[in-house]
Amino acid sequence: MKNLEQEILKAEVLVEAIPFIRKFAGNIVVVKYGGSAMVDEKLRKSVVQDIAMLKYIGLNPVVVHGGGKEITGMLARMGKETVFLDGLRVTDKETAKIAEMVLSGSIGKDLVEDLQAIGIPSVGISGKDGRTLLASKKLDEKGRDLGFVGKIDKVDTTLLKTLLNNGFVPVLSPVGVDDLSQTYNINADYAASAVAGALSAQKLIFLTDVEGILKDKNDPSSILRFLTGNQALDFIADGTINGGMIPKVQCCLDALEKGVQSVHVLDGRMPHAILLEIFTNKGIGTMVTAEENR
């Protein structure tokens, strides 16, 4: 009897997903892949399965991945010190080359291999391919030079759309290039936001190491399930949203301004977080929209 009840519960979950599948089929969903979900093997498998499911049920996923921990680890193995200014990595020419090697040559290709192993055609590219991410030098908020750290000036969607139109899942590493072919390392959150906006994505999903956007960062139960852009600005102004969450929320707002319908901040430490957020009535993270809707 217990096994039968479990099977019925599974069926009910599938039925609950029907209206969401109908609503979102054919639309683009950009997934920013990072945090613990990249380094924990079980979580990594869960994310790959979720992306595959999105594809199989008719959505068009695009993956933008980070890799800060992996870059730091590689620099350490090569005997090179990692230098940060207020949390931002200072990137000299050698560090930029190592970052590109790790992002485009290791992380991206491994993710492509994982997706293809479960039947999902995918292609790993960097923002340099097809000049997808046109960038220029980024200074920090105090005007300090961070080296080869870039900000995105334009997203050329030609290559991404070509891959999507031919049934592939693009896996994009946040490495950009300027008009003089200079390479820049780009924050993956900002890259995902810019790509989602340029593609007019239905959804942008951030996988993080927190439950979502919290009223009290020390209380996971204070999670804000739904948030409008104006509410987010108010929470930043009064200090409710603070610290490292501010840049993440700013990326959410930037994506909404560019036309993305909703942005989701999820706990990537929870197995199948993407599916639980998109295809259930309650969701499990924070959904940010321009207006109040679900």
C-alpha positions, 0 to 999 in steps of 0.5 A: 500500500505504501508503494502505491501511495508513493506512485500516486504522489508521483502522478499528482506531481506530474499533473500539477506540472501540466499547466506550467508545461503548457505555459512555458513550452517553446520559451527560453530559460537561462540557467546560471549554474554555480555554487555548491551545485558545481562541486558536489557530484550528486547536486551536479547530476541533479542539475544536469537532469533538471536541464535535460527535463526542461529540454525534453518537455519543450523548453529551450534551456541556455546555461551560463556557468561560473567557476570562481572556486575552480579558478582559485583552486587552479591558480593555487595549484600553479603557485599563483596567488589570488588577489581580491579587492573588496571581493572582486578578483584582480585579474592580470594577463596570466590569471585571465588565461588560466580563468579562460582555460578553466571556464571554457576548457574544463567546466563547460566541456564537462557539463556538455559531456554530462548533458550529452551522456543523457541524450541532450545535444549541447555545445560549449562555447565562450563569449568569444565565440561568434563575439557573443559577449562584447566587453570592455574593461570594468573598474570597481566601485572605487574606480580601481583597475581590476585588470582583465575584468570586463563588463558586457557592452553587447550580446550578439545572439546570432550563435546562441539562436543558431544553436537553439534553432538546431536543437542544441543546449548552449553552454556558455562560459563568461569570457568576453572580448573587445573590438581589439580581441582583448579577452576579459573575464566576466562575472557569470551573474551579469553575463547570465542577466545580459544573455537572458535579456538579449534572448527575451527569455521567459525565465532566468534562474540563479542557482545559489548557496542560499534558500532565496532572498531572505528578509533576515539572512540568519533565518531561512524561514524568512524567505520572500517567495514573491517579489516585485522589482519595486519591492526589491528596490525598497528592500535594498534601500531599507537594508533588508536586502544587503551585502552579497545579495545586493549584486544578485538582486541588481542582476534580477532587476537588470534582467527584468528591465531587459524584458525577462518575464521572471527571475528566480533565486534558488538554493542549488543545494536542494536536489532538483531545485529547478523543477521544483521551482518552475513546475509546482504551485508554491515553488521553493525559492524567490521569484522576482517579477516586474509586476505581481503575478505568478 
